[in-house]
Every structure is written in C-alpha cells, then in structure tokens.
Amino acid sequence: MSNLIPGNHKHLSLADRQYIEKSLNERKSFREIAKYLCKDPSTISKEVWKHRVVNTWNRGSFNNPYNFCIHRFRCKKTNACNKLIICDSLCRSCHRCNNVCPRFERESCMQIQKAPYVCNGCDKQRHKCTIQTKYAYNASAAHRMYQELLSDSRSGVSLTTKELRELDRIVRPLIEQGQSPYMILTNHPELGISVKTLYNYIDQNLLLTRNVHLKRKVKFKKRKSHNTQISNRESFAGRTYKDFKDSHADELDFWEMDTVLSAKGSSKCILTLYFPEIELLWAHIMDRCSPGAVKAVFGHLQTALGDADEFAFLMPVILTDRGQEFGKPEKLEQDSQGISRTSIFYCDPMRSNQKGGIENVHTMLRMILPKGTIFTNLTQWDIRKCVDHINNAPRKNLEGRTPYQMAISLIGQETLKKMQLRYIAPDEVTLSPKLLRN
C-alpha cells in the first residue's frame, strides 16, 4: 500500500496534458508520468485512451494498393473475387483483396492495443509503418475534447419529455390566468423546482409557455454583463460585507466609496467618498478609472491631511463595490512606506443597497452632471465646486442641517480646510447644470 501514488483530486490542466504528450514521445511509462503529476496510473491510462486521435495514413504502392492483410507479403492467391474472366494477377496487388478474400486478417500493432495505446515514441518511422489506422495523443486536441465534454455534461435539463409535459400541463393554464412563476411554485411545492429553474425552462423553450406569456418579463431589458468587476477573488479574502458587519457593525466612522463614469468619449471619472453619519461628500477627478489612479488620489488626500495617522483617524474603514478600479486593496490600505492608513471592504455582488448612502448622493451629483455628460473638460476645481454645493444643501435626516454644518462639529474646521471643503450660503446653493455653465 505504501507504493501507491496519492492523487490530488484535481482535473488535468493543459500543462499536465502537454507533459503527458512529451513523456509519451520519450517512451515513459504511465507510472512514471503519474508519479510526476501526482496522479494514479489508471488516470493517465484513461486519459490517453479516451483522448487519443485517429490518424489514417493509407499507404499504397504499385504492388501494394491499400492492402492491409497480414499475409500479403507471402500470399500467392489469385482470382479471389471469382471473376468471369480468369485473372492471372496476384490478389495482393488488387484493391479488392481485403474485402473478398476469406483468409483476410488485418495487420495490427501491440503498441496501440496495449499501453501506451498510441504511436507516440514509436521507433518505426512514418514511411516504414504499414499499419493503416494509427493513434496519436495530442495535448491541445485532448484538452479541447475535455472542455467540450465538461460543457456538454453541465448543459441540458434533468427531466424526461414526459416530466416536462406534466410540468407544462400545470404551469401553462396558471400562467394564462395571470399568475407568476413564484405564485405557481408557492401553491405547487410538489413540482420540486425553484423559481429560477422555471424561468430557465420557459426561456429555453422547453415548455409550451413562452416569455411572451409572462406579463412583465418582456418589459425588462436584458441585464448587461459586469465585465468591469474584480476578477482576482483573492482580493475579497477577509474583506467581504459579512466581514465588515462582523467587525464594524456598531461603528459609525466608516466611509463609502464609488466612482461616477463619464459618457462615452472620455476616460475620465470621478472618485467619490461619502460619510454616511453626516452625509458628507468628497470627490476627486481621475484621468482614468484604474487601480493606479485610485491609489494616486489616496496619496494626494493623505498628503493634504498630513500623514497616514491623520488619514486613519478620518477614514479608518471604507466600504466599496467590486469595480476593477478597487481591485488592489492592499495598495489603498497602506501608503508607500507600508504604513496602514485604512481598511477596505467590499459589498456583495449586485447589492448596491449595502452602500445606499453614496448611491443616493450620486443622484444629487447627477443633477449637476446629468447622465450623458462628458467629463473631458472638467477640472478638480469644477468637482470641488459641485461637492461644496451638495454639502451645503439641508438634509431631512439631519433635521434640516447641512452636512457641512455637521462636519464642523464632528470633524473640525481645520480638517475641512485640508479637504478643500468650504461653506456656501443657503440662497446660493445650486443643484443644476447651470452651476458649471459659467
């Protein structure tokens, strides 16, 4: 038992298959290959057997036209096809020999009947081998077949035609009565499927019920794919919304962070930071929406405040979404000297309500910069002007006071000055595009 090779219980990768192909060309055994890949030898054997590719090389010559009989070199038989006209030619030189001769026995090779099952590493050159059907193991082709099988095995439905008809018999009349899939499955738990599954069946046309029969679905546009989100899942380790609630649920001194994008035609965007406790907004223009640009803004804000300790005192915790511009949290949490200045946490996917405060204040920013506005000509002075007017607008949640007034008592006049936030008289507050027209 001690000689058995433990497996790592992982699928073979393209690099693993390339190593298998290289080893087969070097005539290594399955056991040697398995030992290097930490697999069982039977795994390598099944991989080669299932994914070997057939290569048919028809070799024909003047006296051997596609003849693959094992007796063809010494056979003297003539007229095996029993033609009416007597044929004096040897049957081994005729292309009909393999089909009509009762003594025909196909030539075989033990290398493809037993391990390694392929012609990789064979000593015979291609022009010397007389076997018609040859097998080869190709890593790229094997990996492509594996991916196709993996995709096909996860597609389709696990219901028979009879079960689908029975499901449609119940669902269709109720849909025509105006009931939603949720109502149907709530009243018929015996169907044993989820609401999402029923919507998928209808969308895939597996039932006679169609999307057009659903009252509201045809009114909604198809969701756009979020290809701008963070792809490196390791960034979320210890920084999920659950981690935030577990460690900072009772704290009020956290900020929310997001970006406001320009209309097509400009790569500029606006980085926004929002203090929910007093509804205070701070923003900075960025030439591009990237992790490096966000890091530069953090460095600029830290310089304005004084040092990392002042930054940590003002913004100890920041909650943001999963946009790719926030994909390097360690660069934001620490300054260039490696000193910790804040902690970054991420909302759950498609849960913008978890940072609803900054989403609401964006509506005020959009009053000044409506959707469709191109940010090409905007400067930091323009953004600071927008922020000042927003921060000096009274809030119902603050009992008629403004975020700027609340910030003076909570943060201090000196810190507000460092953040370049200033006072605007009540009658001068403007929340419309004409604020920047002049």
Buried (B, 14 or more C-beta within 10 A) or exposed (E): EEEEBEEEEEEBEBEBBBBBBEBBBEEBBBBBBBBBBEBBBEBBBEBBBEBBEEBEEEBEEEEBBEBBBEBBEEBEEBBBEEEEEEBEEBBBBBEEBBEEBEEBEEBEBEBBEEBBBBBBBBEEEEEEBBBBBBBBBBBEBBBEBBEEEEEEEEEEEEBEEEEBEEBBEBBBEBBEEEBBBEBBBEEBEEBEBEBEBBBEBBEEEBBBBBEEBBEEBEEEEEEEEEEEEBEEEEBBEEBBBEBBEEEBEEEEBBBBBBBBBBEEEBBBBBBBBBBBBBBBBBBBBBEEBBBEBBBBBBBEBBEBBEBBEBBBBBBBBBBBBBBBBBBBBEBBBBBEEEBEBBBBBBBBEEEEEBBEBBBEBBEBBEBBBEEEBEBEEBEBEBBBBBBBBBBBBEBEEBEEBBBBBBBBEBBEEEBBEBBBBBBBEEEEBBBEEEBBEE
